[in-house]
């Protein structure tokens, strides 16, 4: 029996709709790559790879136990760790201790100086700090200070006042931005680097110092420029030493000397971080002497520097 005209029209409409749907699917398939196609495109052999460090500039680690004689002769324990960027080599007298974390003590005055300058808590290296009249154990602390002089004589009270002025939450954020040690700026906001939770290793000190030297931290160029002036500890013909000592109280105490040297004939820095058990107050200057001896042996320094401090 012949189909009614309405049925013919319905059949024709369904056929047209089916053809249109197929065409739409084909169009989508051509314009939107499948996930597998995307993956193949992203890993194509001719894709540009990320920049790689040249093979002759890849850093290696070297343990030199003979450098430990400096501590053995004093009857104490310690480590001297060096990153010589001229030869792309890490050198340590004791590789295990190089990664052991301790209180940073006054070496934290390096990051605190950066924080103070960047926040405006200290306008520049000449920022004055009025002595409160309290007599403290070190005579050089018992006078008015500037940011530069407080760094040089390691006047703890100045940096504690800066920490209180800036505030613990802000200091904590900077310490995390700096990726400084375990980044634990507490529990007390003006003592955490002296007897609180903050810890850093010799390797961590050098990693941080490299970011300071390379201006890789989120700080202004002005902050870096002034901080370099503050950090300059000593200089001689053709060389400069940017550094800070530190002494954490304890039984025994822990002494630090960290920084880097630069030379006119080769701008690539040589970073160093020494820590040692301070069994004798006379070890204060020994920290500095050991570093100078090692740097001279490496050809990174030509003369001795100024006396050490806490």
Rosetta blueprint (number, residue, H / E / L):
1 X L
2 X L
3 X L
4 X L
5 X H
6 X H
7 X H
8 X H
9 X H
10 X H
11 X H
12 X H
13 X H
14 X H
15 X H
16 X H
17 X H
18 X H
19 X H
20 X H
21 X H
22 X H
23 X H
24 X H
25 X H
26 X H
27 X H
28 X H
29 X H
30 X H
31 X H
32 X L
33 X L
34 X L
35 X H
36 X H
37 X H
38 X H
39 X H
40 X H
41 X H
42 X H
43 X L
44 X L
45 X L
46 X L
47 X L
48 X L
49 X L
50 X L
51 X L
52 X L
53 X L
54 X L
55 X H
56 X H
57 X H
58 X L
59 X L
60 X E
61 X E
62 X E
63 X E
64 X L
65 X H
66 X H
67 X H
68 X H
69 X H
70 X H
71 X H
72 X H
73 X L
74 X L
75 X L
76 X L
77 X L
78 X E
79 X E
80 X E
81 X E
82 X E
83 X E
84 X E
85 X L
86 X L
87 X L
88 X L
89 X E
90 X E
91 X E
92 X E
93 X L
94 X L
95 X H
96 X H
97 X H
98 X H
99 X L
100 X L
101 X L
102 X E
103 X L
104 X L
105 X H
106 X H
107 X H
108 X H
109 X H
110 X H
111 X H
112 X H
113 X H
114 X H
115 X H
116 X H
117 X H
118 X H
119 X H
120 X L
121 X L
122 X L
123 X L
124 X L
125 X L
126 X L
127 X L
128 X E
129 X E
130 X L
131 X L
132 X L
133 X L
134 X L
135 X L
136 X L
137 X L
138 X L
139 X H
140 X H
141 X H
142 X L
143 X L
144 X L
145 X E
146 X E
147 X H
148 X H
149 X H
150 X H
151 X H
152 X H
153 X H
154 X L
155 X L
156 X H
157 X H
158 X H
159 X H
160 X H
161 X H
162 X H
163 X H
164 X H
165 X H
166 X H
167 X L
168 X H
169 X H
170 X H
171 X H
172 X H
173 X H
174 X H
175 X H
176 X H
177 X H
178 X H
179 X L
180 X L
181 X L
182 X L
183 X L
184 X L
185 X L
186 X L
187 X L
188 X L
189 X L
190 X L
191 X L
192 X H
193 X H
194 X H
195 X H
196 X L
197 X L
198 X L
199 X L
200 X E
201 X L
202 X H
203 X H
204 X H
205 X H
206 X H
207 X H
208 X H
209 X H
210 X H
211 X H
212 X H
213 X H
214 X L
215 X L
216 X L
217 X L
218 X L
219 X L
220 X L
221 X H
222 X H
223 X H
224 X H
225 X H
226 X H
227 X H
228 X H
229 X H
230 X H
231 X H
232 X E
233 X E
234 X E
235 X E
236 X E
237 X L
238 X L
239 X E
240 X E
241 X E
242 X E
243 X E
244 X E
245 X E
246 X E
247 X E
248 X E
249 X L
250 X L
251 X L
252 X L
253 X E
254 X E
255 X E
256 X E
257 X E
258 X E
259 X E
260 X E
261 X E
262 X E
263 X E
264 X L
265 X L
266 X L
267 X L
268 X L
269 X L
270 X E
271 X E
272 X E
273 X E
274 X E
275 X E
276 X E
277 X E
278 X E
279 X L
280 X L
281 X L
282 X L
283 X H
284 X H
285 X H
286 X H
287 X H
288 X H
289 X H
290 X H
291 X H
292 X H
293 X H
294 X H
295 X H
296 X H
297 X H
298 X L
299 X L
300 X L
301 X L
302 X L
303 X L
304 X L
305 X L
306 X L
307 X L
308 X L
309 X L
310 X L
